[in-house]
Amino acid sequence: MKRKDVPEDAEMKVAKNTGLPAFVIKSLRERKKRLTPSLVTKNHAFPVIASYNVHKCVGRDRKFDPERTSRVIQEIGADIIALQEADSRFGERTGLLDLARLERESGLVPVPVQAGVKAHGWHGNVVLFREGAVRDVHTLKLPGLEPRGALVVELDLKHGGTLRVIAAHFGLLRHSRARQAQALLGLLEERDEYPTVLMGDLNEWRLGNGSSLNTLRDAFGGMPPAVPSFPSNLPVLALDRIIANRAGLVEQVEAHDSALARIASDHLPLKAAIRTDLLAG
């Protein structure tokens, strides 16, 4: 009997026929594993944290659709989520999402920030949380040619303990990213020690000596495995990160790779479980 080959999926055929690099084909092969049921949302013992560059609510289809973006945020099911590009970039930096409706439908409350009257957050960075109390909020303007910032929030969680969340969006230029990473380290040196999670679009895919991630190792130690998140339709670059300053504090980092997420932004969201039993002290 003549053997019938198992048909390849359409994306793999396109990859091979167009001569895409090996790392792209590898990402396609591994995508099937990423599409299995989420380990993060299955683990109800610990809260879920997430990071999502919403691309100013403009999808890959070039449509401005804040409602679609909100649906992705609700899909993720995070207890704490850091958003990037949630405000318009220029002028009054107007917030782009209906945060009141998002709160009604998901229970996520924005951390208050003293920024522009119409802005959601700080340089487009917004932190939303479901339960707990805000202990402190600090904004940091990051150095570099582009207007970038970081939002530092200390949350007393309902599950117990205090967690510091740094929501950041690094620049496109390598020299700027190095300075921005150093600025974050300087901020942490000036503040009390807390279990800390850095979440955001760090725009850094390199791992060599010139990578800004090497600077962050001084405070955050070893980097967790890179999870491709960009571009959302064929994620091959790990531009988005969730990293912690304590071993084991963050686990099961994965991309939220749904049909809606692949079209709503050029980035896929990242999510992870946060070990609240490690927050004490």
Solvent accessible surface area in square Angstrom, and as a share of the most:
residue,aa,sasa,rsa
1,M,242,1.08
2,K,183,0.78
3,R,178,0.65
4,K,184,0.78
5,D,108,0.56
6,V,121,0.69
7,P,114,0.71
8,E,76,0.34
9,D,87,0.45
10,A,75,0.58
11,E,76,0.34
12,M,18,0.08
13,K,97,0.41
14,V,87,0.50
15,A,0,0.00
16,K,95,0.40
17,N,127,0.65
18,T,88,0.51
19,G,64,0.62
20,L,59,0.30
21,P,68,0.43
22,A,85,0.66
23,F,111,0.46
24,V,10,0.06
25,I,26,0.13
26,K,120,0.51
27,S,8,0.05
28,L,13,0.06
29,R,146,0.53
30,E,63,0.28
31,R,11,0.04
32,K,163,0.69
33,K,146,0.62
34,R,53,0.19
35,L,85,0.42
36,T,81,0.47
37,P,99,0.62
38,S,24,0.16
39,L,105,0.52
40,V,0,0.00
41,T,54,0.31
42,K,128,0.54
43,N,35,0.18
44,H,166,0.74
45,A,75,0.58
46,F,42,0.17
47,P,6,0.04
48,V,11,0.06
49,I,0,0.00
50,A,0,0.00
51,S,0,0.00
52,Y,1,0.00
53,N,2,0.01
54,V,0,0.00
55,H,56,0.25
56,K,64,0.27
57,C,0,0.00
58,V,42,0.24
59,G,3,0.03
60,R,100,0.36
61,D,53,0.28
62,R,216,0.79
63,K,129,0.55
64,F,114,0.48
65,D,45,0.23
66,P,37,0.23
67,E,86,0.38
68,R,19,0.07
69,T,2,0.01
70,S,14,0.09
71,R,108,0.39
72,V,0,0.00
73,I,1,0.00
74,Q,61,0.27
75,E,76,0.34
76,I,0,0.00
77,G,36,0.35
78,A,0,0.00
79,D,32,0.17
80,I,4,0.02
81,I,0,0.00
82,A,0,0.00
83,L,0,0.00
84,Q,0,0.00
85,E,34,0.15
86,A,0,0.00
87,D,3,0.01
88,S,32,0.20
89,R,86,0.31
90,F,152,0.64
91,G,78,0.75
92,E,116,0.52
93,R,47,0.17
94,T,58,0.34
95,G,15,0.15
96,L,34,0.17
97,L,13,0.06
98,D,76,0.40
99,L,26,0.13
100,A,61,0.47
101,R,94,0.34
102,L,3,0.01
103,E,71,0.32
104,R,177,0.65
105,E,90,0.40
106,S,19,0.12
107,G,31,0.29
108,L,3,0.01
109,V,54,0.31
110,P,36,0.23
111,V,2,0.01
112,P,91,0.57
113,V,29,0.16
114,Q,176,0.78
115,A,42,0.33
116,G,43,0.41
117,V,154,0.89
118,K,108,0.46
119,A,21,0.16
120,H,35,0.16
121,G,2,0.01
122,W,54,0.19
123,H,35,0.15
124,G,2,0.02
125,N,0,0.00
126,V,2,0.01
127,V,0,0.00
128,L,1,0.00
129,F,17,0.07
130,R,73,0.26
131,E,78,0.35
132,G,38,0.37
133,A,55,0.43
134,V,50,0.29
135,R,130,0.47
136,D,50,0.26
137,V,46,0.26
138,H,64,0.29
139,T,46,0.27
140,L,38,0.19
141,K,142,0.60
142,L,4,0.02
143,P,37,0.23
144,G,29,0.28
145,L,154,0.77
146,E,28,0.12
147,P,56,0.35
148,R,20,0.07
149,G,0,0.00
150,A,0,0.00
151,L,0,0.00
152,V,1,0.01
153,V,0,0.00
154,E,10,0.04
155,L,1,0.00
156,D,45,0.23
157,L,16,0.08
158,K,140,0.59
159,H,99,0.44
160,G,34,0.32
161,G,37,0.36
162,T,15,0.09
163,L,0,0.00
164,R,5,0.02
165,V,0,0.00
166,I,0,0.00
167,A,0,0.00
168,A,0,0.00
169,H,11,0.05
170,F,0,0.00
171,G,0,0.00
172,L,114,0.57
173,L,82,0.41
174,R,148,0.54
175,H,134,0.60
176,S,4,0.03
177,R,5,0.02
178,A,41,0.32
179,R,111,0.41
180,Q,1,0.00
181,A,0,0.00
182,Q,100,0.45
183,A,27,0.21
184,L,0,0.00
185,L,9,0.04
186,G,26,0.25
187,L,10,0.05
188,L,29,0.14
189,E,146,0.65
190,E,144,0.65
191,R,63,0.23
192,D,111,0.57
193,E,118,0.53
194,Y,46,0.17
195,P,3,0.02
196,T,1,0.00
197,V,0,0.00
198,L,0,0.00
199,M,0,0.00
200,G,0,0.00
201,D,2,0.01
202,L,0,0.00
203,N,10,0.05
204,E,0,0.00
205,W,120,0.42
206,R,60,0.22
207,L,105,0.52
208,G,44,0.42
209,N,156,0.80
210,G,41,0.39
211,S,5,0.03
212,S,3,0.02
213,L,0,0.00
214,N,48,0.24
215,T,31,0.18
216,L,0,0.00
217,R,86,0.31
218,D,119,0.62
219,A,35,0.27
220,F,8,0.03
221,G,36,0.35
222,G,66,0.63
223,M,33,0.15
224,P,39,0.24
225,P,116,0.73
226,A,52,0.41
227,V,19,0.11
228,P,29,0.18
229,S,0,0.00
230,F,54,0.23
231,P,42,0.26
232,S,0,0.00
233,N,58,0.30
234,L,43,0.22
235,P,0,0.00
236,V,29,0.17
237,L,53,0.26
238,A,10,0.08
239,L,10,0.05
240,D,1,0.00
241,R,10,0.04
242,I,2,0.01
243,I,1,0.01
244,A,14,0.11
245,N,36,0.18
246,R,65,0.24
247,A,105,0.81
248,G,41,0.40
249,L,0,0.00
250,V,25,0.14
251,E,51,0.23
252,Q,71,0.31
253,V,32,0.18
254,E,35,0.16
255,A,6,0.05
256,H,19,0.08
257,D,17,0.09
258,S,25,0.16
259,A,75,0.58
260,L,38,0.19
261,A,0,0.00
262,R,66,0.24
263,I,49,0.25
264,A,1,0.01
265,S,0,0.00
266,D,32,0.16
267,H,10,0.04
268,L,0,0.00
269,P,0,0.00
270,L,2,0.01
271,K,7,0.03
272,A,0,0.00
273,A,0,0.00
274,I,0,0.00
275,R,62,0.23
276,T,21,0.12
277,D,85,0.44
278,L,64,0.32
279,L,4,0.02
280,A,89,0.69
281,G,89,0.85
